[in-house]
Amino acid sequence: MSASDKQDGKSMNCAEFQEKLPELFESGANVSSEEHVLGCENCAALVRDLEYIASQAKLLLPIHDPSPAVWDNIQSAIRSEKGSGAVPASKRS
Amino acid sequence: MSLAYQTKSSKGLTDKTKRGIFKAGDVRMTAGPTQPKPVQHMRRNPPIAGEAEAIAKAQNGDAQSFEMLYSLHKRRVYSLCLRMLGNVAEAEDLTQEAFLQLYRKIGTFRGDSAFSTWLHRLAVNVVLMHLRKKGLPQVSLEETLEPSQEDGPRKDIGERDLVLSGSLDRVALERAVENLPPGYRLVFVLHDVEGYEHNEIADMLNCSIGNSKSQLHKARMKLRDLLRSGQRKEEIA
C-alpha cells in the first residue's frame, strides 16, 4: 500500500477515516463522496447523521420564555440603580 | 476588526453564507467607541417593526421603549442562556443580567449592525463571564474542555444500526443538547446553533481553533450517541 493510496482514502479503514473526519468536515470537502464513504455503509451512515445533526441544529429556534419574575427583577434593579445615582451610558454626555 | 462571520447552509457543514456579528473583542461589556461593520446578511435577525424607534427612545431613557426591547428579545436571549447553561435558574439570572447590561450600555449601540446581533453577543459574554467567575475550567483551559472519558462520544467502528437522518425531531435534539457535557455543549451551541465561527469561539473560550473544531466534532458524535440511544429506548417501549 503506497502513501498515496492512504491519502486518497482507498485503503483507509474506518478508524483512520473517522480520525480524519473532523478535518474533512471543516475543509469544506464533500465528505459523502469520499472514497471510503462510498464503500463503507457504516461510515456513510455516520457522515449522514453528523451532517443531519448540524443541519437540524441550525433550525433550533428560541422557544423558551423567561418567567415574569425576570422582568420584575430587571425593573427593580433599574429602579435601585437610578436611586443610587448610577447613570446608564445612554444618559452620559 | 472583522465582524462579518459565516454560518452554514443546509447543504453541508462548511458551505457558508455571510452573516454579521460582533467579534469577541468588540463587545466586552464596556461602553467603548468600537462599532461593528454593517451586517451583510442577518440570519435570524430580520428587521423588527418599531425596533429602531424603540432603541432610539430607550437610549434617551424611555422606560416603555426599554420594556418593548425586552419583550422583543427576551425569548432569544433566554433561550441562548438556557442552551449554554442547561439550567433554568441560572439562565433566568443571566437573562436578567444581560438586560441590565443592555440598560447600561444601550447608549453605545450606534446601529451599524443588527441590534439583535449586538445584544446576542452581549448575552454570550455575560454567560461566559459567569462561567469564568464560577471557576468552571472548560471555558478557560482548553485541555479541560475535554469531558471525562465516560462522557465522551464512542467510536463508531463497525457499528451499524439506527440511522438518524430524516427521523430527528427538534424536541429530541433540544433534550440531547441539554445532556451534553458542558464543554461540548458550549461549542456546539455557539457554532452549530448560533452560527459563530471557530475563530470567534476560540477567542471567547480562550482555547485554540483546533480545539474548538475538535470539541465540535466530539459534541456531534456524542449527540448522535444520545439520539440513537433515545431511539432505541423508544423502540423498546
Interface residues (C-beta under 8 A of the other chain):
Chain A: C14 A15 Q18 L21 P22 E23 F25 E26 S27 G28 A29 N30 V31 E41 N42 C43 A45 L46 R48 D49 L50 E51 Y52 I53 A54 S55 Q56 A57 K58 L59 L60 L61 P62 I63 H64 D65 P66 S67 A69 V70 W71 N73 I74 A77 I78 E81 A86 P88 A89 S90 K91 R92
Chain B: T7 K8 S10 G12 L13 T14 D15 A31 R44 A58 Q59 N60 G61 A63 E67 Y70 K74 R75 R76 Y78 S79 L80 L82 R83 A91 E92 T95 Q96 F99 L100 Y103 R104 K105 I106 G107 T108 K155 D156 I157 G158 E159 R160 V163 L164 S165 G166 L168 R170 L173 E174 V177 F188 D192 V193 G195 H198 K213 S214 L216 H217 R220 M221 L223 R224 L227
